[in-house]
Amino acid sequence: MAKELHGMVEKRGSGLWLTHVVMILGVLVIFFPIWLAFVASTVTQADIVKPPMPLWPGDQFVENYSRALFDGVNVPVATMLFNSMVMAIGIAVGKIAISLLSAFAIVYFRFPGKMIFFWMIFLTLMLPVEVRIVPTYEVVAGFGMLNSYGGLILPLIASATATFLFRQFFLTIPDELAEAARVDGASPMQFFRDIVVPMSRTNIAALFVILFIYGWNQYLWPLLITTDPEMNTIVMGIKQMFPSGDDFAHWPTIMATSILAMIPPVIVVVSMQRLFIRGLVDSEK
């Protein structure tokens, strides 16, 4: 019996080491292109054009990143980062706020056609922005919101997915809590603010991370409604930096911009990692 247990431990240990080796190799494969982009952002244009490309950072870090942040190609990268930050936070907060309220109404209020309205919301998953982009543009233009943060954010803040996830979570909250709040004289909004929202904290964090990255990576919608270069987002800016035809591209600046564009999403994911994982686990229960 002892020999069998010892053999099982050895097999388990070897399998654990193999798992870690495979994981490390996977991380290296994913990280290597990012490392090359960082190296390219710290060298001169001649170092990139002349093969072989260096694999270690150069001495142009401050110059290249300063040029990207404050000079840019059309607009300074700092301006585009700010625009993307406002858009991503606005979309994430707007989607979560509307989804919380709509899911709360669907679960805790009784009104005619409640389930019909819920399934109508759910069916909007079949209509992404690309499908309804022309009428959405007409509405935004009609309200005079072109080249504005409102135009970037408002058309994208409705989320059927978040509404569905919050509804499923609210259904798991015991009915006794709602009854107790009603007996204590709490209004529906007090129950929502003091009980439902705090219990949804991990789900809100998980959705915030996902929706922030969704808003940060938007390209088609900002490209359509912004004609002022000062309203460009960072994803638009990177695309505009790439040369077309015989145009000249300063690759260290482009690579520095790409690295800068990755920093805010990484900060959001790392800073909210624990709540993000708990929110995903809680959503599966």
QUIDA-V254291 format. One record per pair of residues at least 24 apart in sequence whose ideal C-beta (glycine too) atoms are under 10 Angstrom apart, sorted by the first residue. I is the first residue (numbers start at 0). J is the second residue. D is the distance in whole Angstrom. If there is no record, write none. Layout:
{{I/J/D} {I/J/D}}
This chain:
{{33/257/9} {33/258/8} {33/261/7} {35/254/9} {36/253/9} {36/254/5} {36/255/9} {36/256/10} {36/257/5} {36/258/6} {36/261/9} {37/254/7} {37/255/9} {37/257/9} {37/258/6} {37/261/10} {38/251/10} {38/254/8} {39/63/9} {39/250/6} {39/251/6} {39/253/8} {39/254/4} {39/255/8} {39/257/9} {39/258/9} {40/64/7} {40/67/8} {40/250/9} {40/251/6} {40/252/8} {40/253/8} {40/254/4} {40/255/4} {40/256/8} {40/257/8} {40/258/5} {40/259/9} {41/251/7} {41/254/9} {41/255/8} {41/258/10} {42/250/9} {42/251/6} {42/254/9} {43/249/10} {43/250/10} {43/251/7} {44/247/9} {44/248/9} {44/249/6} {44/250/6} {44/251/6} {44/252/9} {46/250/9} {46/251/8} {47/249/10} {47/250/5} {47/251/7} {47/253/10} {47/254/8} {48/250/8} {57/251/9} {59/251/6} {59/255/9} {60/251/10} {60/255/9} {62/251/8} {62/252/10} {62/255/10} {63/249/9} {63/250/10} {63/251/4} {63/252/6} {63/253/10} {63/254/8} {63/255/5} {63/256/10} {63/258/10} {64/251/9} {64/252/9} {64/255/5} {64/256/9} {64/258/8} {64/259/7} {65/255/9} {66/249/8} {66/251/8} {66/252/6} {66/255/8} {66/256/10} {67/236/10} {67/240/9} {67/249/9} {67/251/8} {67/252/5} {67/253/8} {67/254/9} {67/255/4} {67/256/5} {67/257/9} {67/258/9} {67/259/7} {68/252/10} {68/255/8} {68/256/9} {68/259/7} {70/252/8} {71/228/10} {71/231/9} {71/236/7} {71/239/10} {71/240/8} {71/252/8} {71/256/8} {72/228/10} {72/236/8} {72/237/10} {72/239/7} {72/240/5} {72/241/10} {72/248/9} {72/249/8} {72/252/7} {72/253/8} {72/256/9} {73/228/5} {73/229/10} {73/231/7} {73/235/10} {73/236/7} {73/239/6} {73/240/8} {74/227/9} {74/228/5} {74/229/6} {74/230/9} {74/231/5} {74/235/9} {74/236/7} {74/239/9} {75/229/10} {75/236/9} {76/231/10} {76/233/7} {76/236/7} {76/237/9} {76/240/10} {76/252/9} {76/255/8} {76/256/5} {76/259/6} {76/260/8} {77/233/10} {77/259/9} {78/228/9} {78/229/6} {78/230/9} {78/231/8} {78/232/10} {78/233/9} {78/236/9} {79/228/9} {79/229/9} {79/230/9} {79/231/5} {79/232/6} {79/233/4} {79/234/9} {79/235/7} {79/236/4} {79/237/9} {79/239/10} {79/256/8} {79/259/9} {79/260/8} {80/215/10} {80/232/9} {80/233/5} {80/236/9} {80/256/9} {80/259/7} {80/260/7} {80/262/9} {80/263/7} {81/232/10} {81/233/9} {82/148/8} {82/151/8} {82/221/8} {82/225/9} {82/229/8} {82/230/6} {82/231/7} {82/232/5} {82/233/8} {82/235/9} {82/236/9} {83/151/9} {83/214/8} {83/215/6} {83/216/9} {83/217/8} {83/221/9} {83/231/9} {83/232/4} {83/233/4} {83/234/7} {83/235/9} {83/236/9} {83/260/8} {83/263/7} {83/264/10} {84/211/9} {84/214/9} {84/215/8} {84/232/9} {84/233/9} {84/263/6} {85/148/5} {85/151/8} {85/152/8} {85/214/10} {85/232/9} {86/148/7} {86/151/5} {86/152/6} {86/155/8} {86/211/10} {86/214/5} {86/215/8} {86/217/7} {86/220/9} {86/221/7} {86/230/10} {86/232/6} {86/233/10} {86/234/10} {87/151/10} {87/152/9} {87/210/8} {87/211/5} {87/212/8} {87/213/8} {87/214/4} {87/215/4} {87/216/9} {87/217/8} {87/232/9} {87/233/10} {87/263/8} {87/264/8} {87/267/9} {88/152/9} {88/207/9} {88/210/10} {88/211/7} {88/214/8} {88/215/9} {88/263/10} {88/267/9} {89/148/7} {89/149/9} {89/151/7} {89/152/4} {89/153/8} {89/155/9} {89/156/7} {89/214/7} {90/151/8} {90/152/6} {90/153/9} {90/154/10} {90/155/5} {90/156/6} {90/158/9} {90/210/6} {90/211/8} {90/213/7} {90/214/3} {90/215/9} {90/217/8} {91/152/10} {91/156/9} {91/158/10} {91/161/10} {91/203/10} {91/206/8} {91/207/5} {91/208/8} {91/209/8} {91/210/4} {91/211/4} {91/212/9} {91/213/8} {91/214/6} {91/215/9} {91/267/9} {92/152/9} {92/156/8} {92/203/10} {92/207/8} {92/210/9} {92/211/9} {92/214/10} {93/152/6} {93/153/7} {93/155/8} {93/156/3} {93/157/8} {93/158/9} {93/210/9} {93/214/9} {94/152/10} {94/155/8} {94/156/5} {94/157/7} {94/158/4} {94/160/9} {94/161/5} {94/162/9} {94/206/8} {94/207/9} {94/209/10} {94/210/5} {94/211/10} {94/213/9} {94/214/9} {95/156/9} {95/158/8} {95/161/6} {95/165/9} {95/199/9} {95/202/9} {95/203/6} {95/204/10} {95/206/6} {95/207/6} {95/210/7} {96/156/8} {96/161/10} {96/203/10} {97/156/6} {97/157/6} {97/158/7} {97/161/8} {97/162/8} {98/156/9} {98/157/8} {98/158/5} {98/159/8} {98/160/8} {98/161/4} {98/162/4} {98/163/9} {98/164/8} {98/165/5} {98/166/9} {98/203/10} {98/206/8} {98/210/9} {99/161/8} {99/162/9} {99/165/6} {99/169/9} {99/191/8} {99/195/8} {99/196/7} {99/199/7} {99/202/9} {99/203/8} {99/206/10} {100/162/9} {100/165/9} {100/188/10} {100/191/8} {101/157/9} {101/158/9} {101/159/9} {101/161/9} {101/162/5} {101/163/10} {101/165/8} {101/166/8} {102/161/8} {102/162/5} {102/163/8} {102/164/8} {102/165/4} {102/166/4} {102/167/9} {102/168/8} {102/169/6} {102/170/9} {102/195/9} {102/199/9} {103/162/10} {103/165/8} {103/166/9} {103/169/7} {103/187/8} {103/188/9} {103/190/9} {103/191/5} {103/195/6} {103/196/9} {103/199/10} {104/162/10} {104/166/10} {104/187/9} {104/191/10} {105/162/8} {105/163/10} {105/165/9} {105/166/6} {105/169/8} {105/170/10} {106/165/9} {106/166/6} {106/167/9} {106/168/9} {106/169/4} {106/170/6} {106/172/8} {106/177/9} {106/195/9} {107/169/7} {107/172/9} {107/174/10} {107/177/7} {107/187/7} {107/190/8} {107/191/8} {107/195/8} {108/187/8} {117/159/10} {117/162/8} {117/163/8} {117/166/7} {118/159/10} {119/159/9} {120/157/8} {120/158/9} {120/159/5} {120/162/6} {120/163/8} {120/166/9} {121/159/5} {121/160/9} {121/162/8} {121/163/6} {121/166/9} {122/159/8} {123/157/7} {123/158/9} {123/159/5} {123/160/10} {123/162/9} {124/158/9} {124/159/5} {124/160/7} {124/163/8} {125/159/9} {126/159/9} {128/154/8} {128/155/7} {128/217/9} {128/219/7} {128/220/6} {128/223/10} {129/219/7} {129/220/9} {132/219/7} {132/220/7} {132/223/7} {132/224/10} {133/223/10} {135/220/8} {135/223/9} {135/224/9} {136/220/9} {136/223/6} {136/224/7} {139/220/9} {139/223/9} {139/224/6} {140/224/8} {144/224/8} {145/223/9} {145/224/5} {145/225/7} {145/226/7} {145/227/9} {145/230/9} {146/224/7} {146/225/6} {146/226/6} {146/227/5} {146/228/10} {146/229/8} {146/230/5} {147/224/8} {147/225/9} {147/227/9} {147/230/8} {148/230/8} {150/220/9} {150/221/9} {150/223/10} {150/224/5} {150/225/8} {150/230/9} {151/214/9} {151/217/8} {151/220/7} {151/221/6} {151/224/7} {151/225/7} {151/230/8} {151/232/8} {152/214/8} {152/220/10} {154/220/7} {154/224/8} {155/210/9} {155/213/8} {155/214/7} {155/217/7} {155/220/7} {155/221/10} {156/210/9} {156/214/9} {158/206/8} {158/209/10} {158/210/7} {158/213/9} {160/206/9} {160/209/9} {160/210/9} {160/213/10} {161/202/9} {161/203/9} {161/206/5} {161/207/10} {161/209/9} {161/210/7} {164/199/10} {164/202/7} {164/205/9} {164/206/7} {164/278/9} {164/282/6} {165/195/9} {165/199/7} {165/202/7} {165/203/9} {165/206/8} {165/282/10} {167/202/10} {167/282/8} {167/284/10} {168/195/9} {168/198/8} {168/199/6} {168/201/10} {168/202/6} {168/203/10} {168/278/10} {168/281/7} {168/282/7} {168/284/9} {169/195/7} {169/198/9} {169/199/8} {169/202/10} {171/198/9} {171/281/9} {171/284/7} {172/198/6} {172/199/9} {198/281/10} {199/278/9} {199/281/9} {200/274/7} {200/277/9} {200/278/8} {200/281/10} {201/271/10} {201/273/9} {201/274/5} {201/275/8} {201/276/9} {201/277/4} {201/278/4} {201/279/9} {201/280/8} {201/281/5} {201/282/9} {202/274/9} {202/277/9} {202/278/5} {202/279/9} {202/281/6} {202/282/6} {203/274/8} {203/278/7} {204/270/10} {204/271/5} {204/272/10} {204/273/9} {204/274/3} {204/275/6} {204/276/9} {204/277/8} {204/278/5} {204/279/10} {205/271/8} {205/274/7} {205/275/5} {205/276/8} {205/277/8} {205/278/3} {205/279/5} {205/280/9} {205/281/8} {205/282/7} {206/275/9} {206/278/7} {206/279/10} {206/282/9} {207/267/8} {207/271/7} {207/274/9} {207/275/8} {207/278/9} {208/264/9} {208/267/6} {208/268/6} {208/270/9} {208/271/5} {208/272/9} {208/274/8} {208/275/5} {208/278/8} {208/279/10} {209/268/10} {209/275/8} {209/278/9} {209/279/9} {211/263/8} {211/264/7} {211/267/5} {211/268/9} {211/271/9} {212/263/10} {212/264/5} {212/267/8} {212/268/8} {215/260/8} {215/261/10} {215/263/7} {215/264/6} {215/267/9} {216/260/10} {216/264/8} {232/260/9} {233/257/9} {233/259/8} {233/260/5} {233/261/10} {233/263/9} {234/260/7} {236/260/8}}
